[in-house]
């Protein structure tokens, strides 16, 4: 459950739509041979529900298989909070007699007789059979071994233990990175309607007004390849110089940044950056040149605030790292009228 919860938080943080995310438990018939339980994180995309992350509870399968194959106990030891007193069946094993009787298979018999000391009911039942018959058959891994009275004896005893051994269990989360990236791309894409914008069309030589849909990649800031864009409101030397200065400042502060000093309308430049998923666009206007700082536009709401240049790096870093929300920025700096697009 812990790993599934962490996976859920991770997928939401990078931009997977929570309404298109589910966890599905494997049926016994589809479970891997090594798993005691398995849950898939599935994401709904244009071609259905797709497994993106698998969570397999492998229990101690791998360590047990290695132990069985090598004869080495691959166990961990932990100290008990308080000592435990256990009822056991203390064994007196005649290893020489057992080795002579069973030769290369003696190790399996000796291992069993040593282990059942910690299972007193089983050991004392074996002791009772030996007392009654003088011998008994022992079934181990499909083989039968005849145990004689002189080979082993058990007596009731107690044992104080301060540590315990156990096979560590393993949870295996497996992430399909390609599928997750595709899910983020698909879930981030949407189209924003811009009503009344002029669109030039050749329709009998006339211009017509139409509702234009702009493509937007709504990447979460934390995963957006380009975090910021910087534009001049006018293509004048002093504006462009300030754009270049801010671009260098942001890049040197580890905020990937692009600028666009072309002469196209500011709205078209915003749209260009929306299409590649840039979450924040800075515009240099007259107030910026007068020391009031650039405007910062948030991609999805298209809202703008003005941030003092001295606070710009801190604000954008916090926004991109998820340490502050856009709503907090609006509350602190207040909305301003957007630049004419």
C-alpha positions as CSV (number, residue, x, y, z in Angstrom):
1,X,0.0,0.0,0.0
2,X,2.9,2.4,0.8
3,X,4.5,2.0,-2.6
4,X,1.1,2.3,-4.4
5,X,0.4,5.5,-2.5
6,X,3.8,6.9,-3.5
7,X,3.2,5.9,-7.1
8,X,-0.2,7.6,-7.0
9,X,1.4,10.9,-5.7
10,X,4.2,10.7,-8.3
11,X,1.8,10.2,-11.2
12,X,-0.4,13.1,-10.1
13,X,2.6,15.4,-9.6
14,X,3.9,14.9,-13.1
15,X,0.6,15.6,-14.7
16,X,-1.5,12.4,-15.0
17,X,-5.2,13.1,-14.8
18,X,-6.5,11.7,-11.5
19,X,-9.9,10.9,-13.2
20,X,-8.0,8.7,-15.6
21,X,-5.9,6.7,-13.1
22,X,-6.8,3.5,-11.3
23,X,-5.2,0.6,-9.5
24,X,-6.2,-3.0,-10.5
25,X,-5.4,-6.1,-8.6
26,X,-4.2,-9.1,-10.6
27,X,-6.4,-12.2,-10.6
28,X,-4.8,-15.4,-9.3
29,X,-4.8,-16.7,-12.9
30,X,-2.6,-13.8,-14.1
31,X,-0.3,-13.6,-11.2
32,X,3.4,-14.1,-11.8
33,X,4.8,-17.3,-10.3
34,X,7.0,-15.3,-7.9
35,X,4.3,-12.9,-6.6
36,X,2.0,-13.3,-3.7
37,X,0.1,-10.2,-4.7
38,X,0.3,-7.7,-7.6
39,X,-1.4,-4.4,-8.4
40,X,-1.1,-2.4,-11.6
41,X,-1.4,1.4,-11.9
42,X,-3.4,1.8,-15.1
43,X,-3.9,5.1,-17.0
44,X,-6.7,5.7,-19.5
45,X,-5.4,7.0,-22.8
46,X,-6.8,7.3,-26.3
47,X,-6.4,3.5,-26.8
48,X,-7.9,2.3,-23.5
49,X,-6.6,1.5,-20.0
50,X,-2.9,0.8,-20.1
51,X,-0.6,-0.6,-17.4
52,X,2.0,2.0,-16.6
53,X,3.3,0.7,-13.2
54,X,3.3,-2.8,-11.7
55,X,3.6,-3.4,-8.0
56,X,4.6,-7.0,-7.3
57,X,4.8,-8.4,-3.7
58,X,7.6,-10.9,-4.3
59,X,7.5,-11.8,-0.6
60,X,10.8,-13.8,0.1
61,X,10.6,-15.9,-3.0
62,X,14.0,-14.9,-4.4
63,X,16.0,-15.4,-1.2
64,X,14.3,-18.7,-0.4
65,X,15.1,-20.0,-3.9
66,X,18.8,-19.0,-3.6
67,X,19.0,-20.5,-0.1
68,X,17.5,-23.8,-1.4
69,X,19.9,-23.9,-4.3
70,X,23.1,-22.9,-2.4
71,X,22.4,-24.3,1.1
72,X,23.3,-20.9,2.5
73,X,20.8,-19.1,4.8
74,X,20.2,-15.7,3.3
75,X,18.4,-14.4,6.3
76,X,18.6,-11.1,8.3
77,X,18.8,-10.9,12.0
78,X,17.2,-8.3,14.3
79,X,17.4,-7.7,18.0
80,X,14.2,-8.3,19.9
81,X,12.9,-5.4,22.1
82,X,12.8,-7.9,25.0
83,X,14.1,-11.5,25.3
84,X,11.7,-14.3,24.6
85,X,11.5,-17.6,26.5
86,X,10.5,-20.4,24.1
87,X,9.5,-24.0,24.8
88,X,11.7,-26.3,22.7
89,X,12.6,-29.9,22.3
90,X,16.3,-30.2,22.9
91,X,17.8,-32.8,20.6
92,X,20.7,-35.1,21.2
93,X,21.8,-36.1,17.7
94,X,24.3,-38.8,16.9
95,X,25.8,-37.3,13.8
96,X,28.2,-40.2,13.3
97,X,25.5,-42.8,13.1
98,X,23.3,-40.7,10.8
99,X,26.3,-40.0,8.5
100,X,27.2,-43.6,8.3
101,X,23.5,-44.6,7.6
102,X,22.6,-42.0,5.0
103,X,26.0,-40.9,3.7
104,X,25.5,-38.0,1.2
105,X,21.9,-37.6,2.1
106,X,22.7,-37.2,5.8
107,X,22.8,-33.4,5.5
108,X,19.0,-33.3,4.8
109,X,18.2,-35.5,7.8
110,X,20.5,-33.6,10.1
111,X,19.0,-30.3,9.0
112,X,15.5,-31.5,9.6
113,X,16.3,-32.9,13.1
114,X,18.0,-29.6,14.0
115,X,15.1,-27.5,12.8
116,X,12.3,-29.3,14.6
117,X,13.9,-28.5,18.0
118,X,12.0,-25.2,17.6
119,X,8.8,-27.1,16.9
120,X,8.4,-29.0,20.1
121,X,5.1,-30.7,19.3
122,X,6.5,-32.2,16.1
123,X,9.8,-33.2,17.8
124,X,8.1,-34.9,20.8
125,X,5.7,-36.7,18.5
126,X,8.8,-38.1,16.7
127,X,10.3,-39.0,20.2
128,X,7.1,-40.9,21.1
129,X,7.2,-43.0,17.9
130,X,10.9,-43.9,18.6
131,X,10.0,-44.9,22.1
132,X,7.1,-47.0,21.0
133,X,8.7,-48.7,17.9
134,X,12.4,-48.2,18.2
135,X,12.4,-46.7,14.8
136,X,10.2,-44.6,12.4
137,X,10.1,-43.5,8.8
138,X,10.8,-39.9,8.0
139,X,9.5,-38.4,4.7
140,X,11.7,-35.5,3.3
141,X,11.3,-34.1,-0.2
142,X,9.7,-37.4,-1.5
143,X,12.4,-39.6,0.1
144,X,12.0,-42.0,3.0
145,X,14.6,-42.3,5.7
146,X,14.4,-44.9,8.5
147,X,15.4,-43.2,11.8
148,X,16.4,-45.5,14.7
149,X,16.1,-44.9,18.4
150,X,19.9,-44.7,18.9
151,X,20.2,-41.9,16.3
152,X,18.4,-39.1,18.2
153,X,16.5,-38.3,21.3
154,X,14.4,-35.2,22.4
155,X,13.6,-33.8,25.8
156,X,11.5,-30.8,26.8
157,X,13.5,-27.6,27.5
158,X,13.3,-23.8,27.3
159,X,15.4,-21.4,25.4
160,X,15.9,-17.7,25.9
161,X,16.4,-15.8,22.6
162,X,17.6,-12.2,22.2
163,X,17.4,-12.1,18.4
164,X,15.4,-13.5,15.6
165,X,16.1,-14.3,12.0
166,X,13.8,-13.8,9.0
167,X,13.8,-13.7,5.2
168,X,13.3,-10.0,4.1
169,X,10.3,-9.5,1.8
170,X,10.6,-7.5,-1.4
171,X,8.2,-5.2,-3.1
172,X,9.0,-4.6,-6.7
173,X,7.5,-1.5,-8.4
174,X,8.2,-1.5,-12.1
175,X,7.7,1.7,-14.0
176,X,7.1,1.8,-17.8
177,X,8.8,5.2,-18.5
178,X,7.7,5.3,-22.1
179,X,4.1,4.7,-21.3
180,X,4.2,7.3,-18.5
181,X,5.7,9.9,-20.8
182,X,3.0,9.3,-23.4
183,X,0.3,9.6,-20.7
184,X,1.7,12.9,-19.5
185,X,1.8,14.2,-23.1
186,X,-1.8,13.1,-23.9
187,X,-3.2,14.3,-20.6
188,X,-1.5,17.6,-20.8
189,X,-2.7,18.5,-24.3
190,X,-5.8,20.6,-24.7
191,X,-7.2,23.3,-27.0
192,X,-8.1,26.8,-25.9
193,X,-10.7,28.6,-27.9
194,X,-9.9,32.2,-28.8
195,X,-13.2,33.7,-29.8
196,X,-13.3,36.5,-32.3
197,X,-9.6,36.4,-33.2
198,X,-9.0,37.4,-36.8
199,X,-7.9,34.5,-39.0
200,X,-6.9,35.2,-42.5
201,X,-8.6,32.8,-44.9
202,X,-8.8,32.9,-48.6
203,X,-12.5,32.8,-49.1
204,X,-13.4,34.6,-52.3
205,X,-10.6,37.1,-51.5
206,X,-12.2,38.2,-48.2
207,X,-11.0,38.1,-44.6
208,X,-13.3,36.4,-42.1
209,X,-13.5,36.2,-38.3
210,X,-13.6,32.7,-36.8
211,X,-13.2,31.0,-33.5
212,X,-9.6,29.9,-33.4
213,X,-8.5,27.0,-31.3
214,X,-5.0,27.2,-29.9
215,X,-3.1,24.1,-28.9
216,X,-1.7,24.0,-25.3
217,X,0.5,21.6,-23.6
218,X,-0.4,22.0,-19.9
219,X,2.7,20.5,-18.4
220,X,3.1,20.7,-14.7
221,X,5.9,23.2,-14.1
222,X,8.1,20.6,-12.4
223,X,8.3,18.5,-15.6
224,X,8.1,21.3,-18.3
225,X,11.3,21.1,-20.4
226,X,11.3,24.9,-20.7
227,X,10.2,26.7,-17.5
228,X,10.1,30.4,-18.7
229,X,9.8,32.5,-21.8
230,X,10.8,36.2,-22.0
231,X,9.4,38.7,-24.5
232,X,9.7,42.5,-25.2
233,X,6.4,44.2,-25.5
234,X,8.0,46.3,-28.3
235,X,10.9,45.5,-30.5
236,X,13.1,48.4,-29.3
237,X,16.7,48.2,-28.3
238,X,16.1,49.0,-24.7
239,X,13.4,46.4,-24.4
240,X,15.4,43.7,-26.2
241,X,18.4,44.5,-23.9
242,X,16.3,44.0,-20.8
243,X,14.9,40.7,-22.3
244,X,18.5,39.4,-22.8
245,X,19.5,40.4,-19.3
246,X,16.5,38.6,-17.7
247,X,17.1,35.5,-19.9
248,X,20.7,35.3,-18.7
249,X,19.6,35.8,-15.1
250,X,17.0,33.0,-15.2
251,X,19.3,30.5,-17.1
252,X,22.1,31.2,-14.6
253,X,19.6,30.3,-11.8
254,X,18.9,26.9,-13.4
255,X,15.6,27.9,-14.9
256,X,15.5,26.8,-18.5
257,X,14.4,29.8,-20.5
258,X,13.7,30.9,-24.1
259,X,13.1,34.4,-25.4
260,X,11.4,35.6,-28.5
261,X,12.2,39.1,-29.7
262,X,10.5,38.7,-33.1
263,X,8.1,41.4,-34.3
264,X,4.9,39.3,-34.3
265,X,2.1,40.2,-31.9
266,X,2.6,39.4,-28.2
267,X,-0.4,37.2,-28.3
268,X,1.1,35.0,-31.0
269,X,4.3,34.7,-29.0
270,X,2.4,33.6,-26.0
271,X,0.6,31.0,-28.1
272,X,4.0,29.7,-29.4
273,X,5.1,29.0,-25.9
274,X,1.8,27.6,-24.8
275,X,2.2,25.0,-27.6
276,X,5.5,23.7,-26.2
277,X,4.2,23.7,-22.6
278,X,6.1,26.7,-21.1
279,X,4.3,27.5,-17.9
280,X,5.4,31.1,-17.3
281,X,6.0,33.9,-19.7
282,X,7.6,37.2,-18.7
283,X,6.9,40.4,-20.6
284,X,9.2,43.4,-20.6
285,X,7.1,46.6,-20.9
286,X,7.6,50.3,-20.1
287,X,7.0,49.7,-16.3
288,X,9.7,47.1,-16.4
289,X,12.2,49.6,-17.8
290,X,11.2,52.0,-15.0
291,X,12.2,49.4,-12.4
292,X,8.8,47.9,-11.5
293,X,9.7,44.4,-12.7
294,X,8.3,42.3,-15.6
295,X,4.8,40.8,-15.8
296,X,4.6,37.1,-15.3
297,X,1.8,35.2,-17.2
298,X,0.6,31.8,-16.1
299,X,-0.1,29.6,-19.1
300,X,-3.4,27.9,-18.2
301,X,-5.2,30.7,-16.6
302,X,-3.5,33.4,-18.7
303,X,-3.5,35.6,-15.6
304,X,-0.7,38.0,-15.1
305,X,1.0,39.5,-12.0
306,X,4.0,41.9,-11.8
307,X,6.9,40.7,-9.8
308,X,9.8,42.9,-8.7
309,X,13.1,41.9,-10.4
310,X,14.8,41.3,-7.1
311,X,12.2,38.6,-6.2
312,X,11.8,37.1,-9.7
313,X,14.2,34.1,-9.4
314,X,12.9,33.1,-6.0
315,X,9.2,33.3,-7.2
316,X,9.8,31.3,-10.4
317,X,11.9,28.7,-8.6
318,X,9.3,28.2,-6.0
319,X,6.5,27.9,-8.6
320,X,8.5,25.5,-10.8
321,X,9.4,23.3,-7.8
322,X,5.9,23.2,-6.5
323,X,6.8,25.1,-3.3
324,X,4.2,27.8,-4.0
325,X,1.1,27.9,-6.0
326,X,0.0,30.5,-8.6
327,X,-3.0,31.4,-6.4
328,X,-0.5,32.4,-3.7
329,X,1.3,34.6,-6.1
330,X,-1.9,36.3,-7.2
331,X,-2.8,36.8,-3.6
332,X,0.6,38.4,-2.9
333,X,1.1,40.6,-6.0
334,X,-2.4,41.1,-7.3
335,X,-3.6,40.6,-10.9
336,X,-2.8,43.2,-13.5
337,X,-4.5,43.8,-16.9
338,X,-3.0,41.6,-19.5
339,X,-0.9,43.1,-22.2
340,X,-2.8,43.5,-25.4
341,X,-2.6,40.4,-27.4
